[in-house]
Amino acid sequence: MTAITDATAAPGLPMPLPLLHETVLDWYEASKRDLPWRAPDATPWGVMVSEFMLQQTPVKRVLPAWQAWMARWPTPAELAAEPAGEAVRAWGRLGYPRRALRLHAAAVAITEHHLGAVPDDHATLLSLPGVGEYTAAAVASFAFRQRHVVLDTNVRRVFARAVTGVEYPAQATTAAERRTATALLPADAETAATWAVGVMELGALVCTARGPECGDCPLFAHCAWQRAGCPPYEGPARRGQTYEGTDRQVRGKLLAVLREAHGSVEQARLDAVWPDAVQRARALDGLVADGLVEPVEQGVYRLPQ
């Protein structure tokens, strides 16, 4: 445990900032999950792949897909050498398959412009296809141990409760949240990188969206939401993600046929997956527009080459 030498107050919390860092980092060291993309020997490419896969997808679904992906494509160059359709095929049932196309495009850019190595510069990471503010900060922090604000859903929820005293953060990241996250970030880069993943893990395992285990939280005695009496969320209605009967479900069924075919597929095979012809056609048109499916000729389709 690190000695506390600075009494600077943690914004929104009745504790010194160094104590806040120490408390979360000690908890993380004792409670963190053993995940391969967090291992000391994890490559920057492995970290990047995990960040693409973990967007809107739980760890338990990502883990086997990540392991299979890294076994097949341990470097960006090996993925870039294959058609984009192979990335879509390997993405399987992770959902939101456009992520697979973006990851393939990022691999091509890394191979062609960065000598096959994931760049360690935050601005350069941001220039890669499919890499936004969160992913660039996460890769720079977790792969290269740099000091960046990393704000995913879990981190935002921890800060909303512990610092702001509300049950959930706003639907979209606000400037106030960024100011809070910046103020709480440790000055040392190595510590900041561990802090980022530690707060993320706290949100994933303890300060969860539903059914938070507040009694197990290292910040329980200091949490602004607890001190306020755990007031219920009063913002706009939080919409759950529906799937059954949606175009997303139809798209998934169409893609499943194409992934399993390993070649071109005739319209009749696609027609068999969903009874509503209008919705099916709309979903197929959307897949073509997104670059996930290519028409070969009239009534024949395949994954992108």
N, C-alpha and C positions, 0 to 999 in steps of 0.2 A: 504494500500500500504506500502510495506516494505521500510524503509529508506536505501539509498545507502551509504554504508560505505567503500566500496573497489573500487578503480578506475582501477583494473586489466582489461585490454582490452579483449573484446571478440574476439577470433581468427576469422579473416576474416570480422569482423564487426566494424564500427566506433562508438562503444559504449562500456561502461564498462560492464564487464561480469555480475555483479549484476543487472544492468539495463536491460540487455537482459532477465535474468531470471524473473525479476519483470514484464517486459512488456508482456512476453508470459503467465506467471501465472495469471496475472490480466485479460488478454483476455480470458484465459481458464475458469476462475471462472465465467465470465459473459456470455460465449458463449457455454459452454459444453452441450452436449446432455444428457438427462436423460436416462441412460442405466442401466439395472438392475445389470449387472456384475461390474458396477462401484459404486454401492450403498454401503454405510457404512456397511450394514449387508450382503453383498455378501460373500459367503464362498470361500475359496481357490479352492475348487472343481468347484464351479460355474465360477470362473475366468479361471480355466484351460479349462473347456468345451468351454467357449467363445473363447479362443485363438485357440483351434483346429478348431472351426467352422468358425472363421473369416479369416482363411488363404484362400486367393483368392476368398472370398465371401463377398458381401456387407452387411452392418448392417441390412438393411431392410429385407433381406432374412433370416438372421441369427436369428433375434429377436424372431419370433414365434417358430422356431425350438428349440432355446435355452430354451424358456419358457416351451415348451412341454417336452423336455428332462429332465429339472430340476424337473418338477412336477412328472415325472415317476421315475427318478433316482437321488434323491437329494444327494446321497452319492456315492463314488466309489464302496462300497461293494454291493449296490443294483444293480448297472450295472454289476459288476463282477459275480453276482449270475445268470445272464441270459446268454443264448448262444450269441456268437458274432454276429450271424445272426440277432438277435433282434436289435442290434446297427445299423447294415446296414439297416434294415427295417425302423427304426426311423429316420435315416439320411435323408430319403426322397429325395428331389430334390436339396439338397445343392451342389451336385457335388463333384467330387474327393472323392468317398466313401471309399477309403482306409483309409482316416482319421478316419472313424468310427471304423474300425478294430483296428487302432493304439490307439484310445482313450479307446476302450474296453480292449486292452492289458495293457494299462497304469493303468486302474482301477483294473485289476487283480493283477498287481505288487504292487500297493499301498495297496490293501487289504491283500495280502499275506506277504509282507515284511515291511510294514510301519504302521501296526495296523489300516489300513483304513483311515489314514490321509494323505493328500497331504504333502509331505516333504517341509520344508521351506529352506533347504540347496540347493544352486544353483547347486553344483556338483551332489548331489543326484537327483535333478530334471533332470539333463542331462542324468542320467543313466536309466530313465524310457523309455519304448518303445514309439516311436513316438515323443519324446521331443528333439528338436534340440536347437541350441544356442539361437535363437530368443525366442522360447516358454519358455525355462528355465528362461531367463532374464525377460521376461514379467510377468510370474507367480511370480517370486521372488519379482519383483518391485510392481506389482499391488495388489497381494494378501498379501504380507508380508512387503511391504513398505521398501524394501531394495534398496541399491544404485547399479544399474547396467546400462550399456549401452544397450538401447533397440532400435534396428534398424529394423524397418519394411519399407515397400515401401514408406509410407507417410512421415516418419521421414527422410529418405534418400533424398526424393525430396525437403523437406524444407531446409535441410542443403546444398544440391546441389545449390539451387537458392540463398538462403540468404547468405551463407558463401563462396561458391566456385564461384558463378556467372555464372553457366551453367543451362540450362533449365531442364535437366534430369540427374539423376545419372547414373553411369555405369550399365550395365546389371547385374553384380554380385557385391556384396559388396567388397570394396577394403580396404587395410590396411590404406590408407589415410583417408577414411571415418571413420574408427574406431578411428583413432587418433583425428580427428575433434570432433567426438561425445564424446570421453573421455574428451577432453579439455573443452568442453562446459558443462559437467555434474556438477550440483551443488554438493558441498562437503557434505551437510547434506542429510542423507538418505531419510527422509520424503520429503524434497523439491525435491530431485532427482527423486523420484517415481512420484510425481505430474508433474514435468517437462517432464518426459518421455511421459506420457499420454497427456500432454498439447501440445507438439510438434506434436504428432501423430494426435490429433484432428485438429490442425491447417492445417496439410496436407490433412486431410479428408474433411474439410469443406471449406477452403479458398484457400490454395496453392495446388489446385487439378491438376491432370495430364493434363486435357484438360479444357480450360476456367477458369484459376485461377482468383479469385476475388481480384486482387492485391490492389485495392482501399480500400478494407475492411481489409487488412492485418495489424496487429500491427507492423510489421517489414518493412512496405513499404518504409519508409524514410531511412532505413539503409541497405536494401537488396542489395547485391552485383550484382545480376542479373539485378535489376532495374537501378542501377548506371552505369552498363555497356551498358544500352540501350536495354535490353531484347534480347540478341542475340539468334537466333534460334539454336536448337540442331544440332550438326554436327557429332555426333557419328554414329556407325553402325545403320542400319535401325531397328527401333523398331517394332517388329512383333506383330500385334494384335492377340488375341486368337480367332481362328476360331472354329466353332462347327458344323454347318450344314454339313451333309454328312461325318463327320469324324467317326473314330472308337469310339471316346468318346460318340458321339450321339447314336451309335448302342449299346454300353455298357449300356448307360442309359436306353434305351428302354427295353433291356433284363432284367436289374435289376428291372425295374418297374413291369414287369410281375411277377417276383419272389417275390417282396415285397408284392404285392397285393394277392398272392396266399395263404400265410400262410400254406404252405405245399410243397410237391413235384410238379414239373411241367414237363410235357412231352415235348419232342423235338418239336412236331408239334405246340404247343402254342408259343414257342420261334421263330420258323421259320416264323410265321405270322407277326412278328414285322418289318422285314426288307427284301427287295426283293433280295438283292445281297447275294447269299449263301456263297461266298468266304469271303466277309467282315464280314458277320454274324458269320461264324465259327471262324474267327480270333478273333473277339471281345469276343466270348464266351470262347475260349481257354485262352484269356488274363484274363478274370474274374476268371477262375478256377486257373490259375497260381498265381494270386494275392490273392487267398484265399477268394474271395468275393462270390464265388459260389462253391458248392460241387456236383460232380456227385454221384448219389445214385445207379444207375445201368445204363446199356446201354440206352442212350436216355432219361434219367430222371435226373433232377437237382433240387437243393434246395439251400437256403441260409445256411451258415455254422452253425453247431450245437455246 
